[in-house]
Amino acid sequence: MLCLRKVYLFALRRYQARTLSSDLLLSQINNCTHEDEVFSLVGRNKARLSEKHVGIALNVLWQLQKKRPLLLRTSDYVRNHSQFLALCVLAENKVEHMENEVIVDTLYSIQRLNVEDHDSLAGVLVTEAWKRLERQVLLSLPALSKFALCLYKQRRQFSPVIGKIAHIVDMKLDSIEDIRILSVLMISISDVISQSFRDRLLKKAEQLLVEEDEVYFNYAKRITQFLQNVKLTYYPLLEKCNKIFLKSASQLDLHNISIIFGLYEQLGFDSAEFRLVAKQLLSESIDDYHDPETFSKLFFILGPMAGSKVRERLLVTAAHMAEGFSSHQVLGILKTMQKMKCRNSHLLKKMVSVLHKHLDSYHVLQLIKLTQYLMLLRCCDQELFAKLKTSLFGFLKSSVIPADTAAIIRVLAMLPSSQVEEIIVNKATAILPQCNLQHLNYIATALIKWNHYDQLHWQNTSELCVKLLQKINDCGFQRLRKAGNLNLLLEELTHVNGEWFQEVIREQTVATCQHLIDQVTWANLIQLSFFLIKTNHRCPSLLDRIASVTVENTDKIHPFEMYFILCLFSVLNYDPPGNEEFFESCIQHLTSNLSCFETHHLVLLGHVLAVAGYFPPALIKTIFNVSFLSKLDAQLEVLSDTLKQRVRSRLMKLNRAVCLECPEFHIPWFHEHYCHHIFYTGRSRINPLRQHIHKMLAEILGGSHYTRVSVLTPYYYEIDFECILDKNKKPLSYMAQNILLGALEGIHWRCDIKVEERKALPPGAQRIALELLDSKAFIKGSHHLKGEAAVKKRHLEMLGYRVIQIPHFEWNSMVLSTKGEQLEYLRRCLYETQ
């Protein structure tokens, strides 16, 4: 017994000593403050290292690197150290004995230390984790998110194991309460999820994301990345993320601003507030960016919204750095120049000279974009265009992807002196059965351009173009007839526009949408509204369906999306059944959520409602407020020139509408100077039609002094002709306006134009405004006035005019083919009782 006791006590002491020694080694590894200490311990204790020691050692090596600034990290030194290689071999041999968390932590650590994805240890760790998931061995949520992130970084987003992780997330989604874990899982599984699962993830993220907390900055970035991955502009989450970005100024360095701008651009989302913050931060640190990589990012972000002085500095610096830009950076600079509408010939020449040496490094999509930018910037380097054409033809010959082939054909037609060639016709013909409407539109656009060029220059390829265009038309009609899913059809139509669409397939496309009208839901209302605005087509059945679905689902539609629906009815001047209910429902939803809109969006919304004849007090009082208008002035500085001009014009029109239609609001007219500037800088000639009609009006009324031409009314409406008839229908003379018609030819109008104070008319007299309406004033293929033209008529009547509108389709009809018939038409317009 004593012998047995001695043996037991000896074995116990050996076990305790080994455990103590093991725990001590673990503690020593954890307490290391330098990588060499870790390597020293590994070198001395290789035989005693367990799978736990190995995992902890690799994790500590990463943690030590993580503490250092990026530029001071020594990952290469660590990876190439002999003891690191030994650790990797040990880890690979012990992977089956590792705990679940250790496997994931080890994979994460070596990945962060930049070990190649095809390294044998990385492969073994992924395989082992995958096996355990298949055996229903569940990882904790933190470990699962870390494993998913590792796979995503290895570009395994379509791997079956990601599908397995997505299934687990689907099952456990309700139990996830950590936005950090959720955001990592969302971007990792974004490529393998269904639409319903995507929507559940969005709702969960919306619930967990706290917009008031700047700690959530990285989570907000991941969620925005997720939205970009799934190609969905989901406003509730984007607005939350944007508010977090605005609160996180300390984290908004050039790198993060660049990422956020890139994501916003791809999502079609913009925030003037974020632009203002970014502009201020970057303008203050403009001197800190001296290398091509950081400067090109700065140029991309700051260039389009910079003031004149900063803009000039950026252009000068870009020209100075030109030789150091990579092919990708040159592409970014040219893209930004095009956004800026920059015509700086010196910088363009510098970029072109650099392009010559980079041209062979671009893949086909980059080459297509490059050609577009150069054409929009009006580059004149024929040698470069010759090289581009050769490269594009090379890609065209080898291309087997319909989208690429169609895009190449489209940009080939942009090149100067380009003409259709047999290879283009053959390639286009071969891919037609596989083309969607967007691709067909690309090819048709190119052929129409070539056909026009051939006719101008007496070429012999017109017949080829016409035959191929007929085949494209047939394919387009066939595709529309076979369309059975409205969502897919609307997605195809997103970028379809131009002459071929409007003249050839527009009506058939609208008819197809009518056929699929039962598939109109609140989720696709915006895309359908965009489509109908683009077509300029008044289709009552579709418009009525949009209105009814909107009223039934008002609470599900984001206020900013509601604006586009209202825009459709306002632009097309259409009143759906239950018009009052429709507008009141929308307006109530909008006015309860005005905080969702940026300042310039509120102006656009106010104008759309004003055109429809609605002036919600809450909205009008919000807009016509000194602090609001000051904020608007600041934000306009960071918008594109096109949007800036649109917002200013819409604010003027809204101001005019409120003054005329809602005097009870006591809003002053404050656009006198703006309107004077717009009309003063405009240069429009008296066109032949105006001269012709003026002669006939003079003949009818008894002289040119009875009519005024190109008249500015109060509130700056311009009308083509004005005359005054007394109570006996006799014209009153404008003696001060007694200008001989011959003197009108060649005169530039709006150069010194003024709004004159109008004298009171004699009792019973009537001021008449005679307007010529071209096709732009009407719905396509219809005699129905669009919203803006109808509003002008309404406002002129409020200003005391009897408005006579002469539609182009009446004036140009066969009925009025002679001068006598035209004179009689004008006489009836003037003298018949209205």
Summary of the structure (lengths in Angstrom):
residues: 834
radius of gyration: 34.7
end to end distance: 128.2
largest distance: 141.6
contacts: 2528
relative contact order: 0.03
helix: 72%
strand: 4%
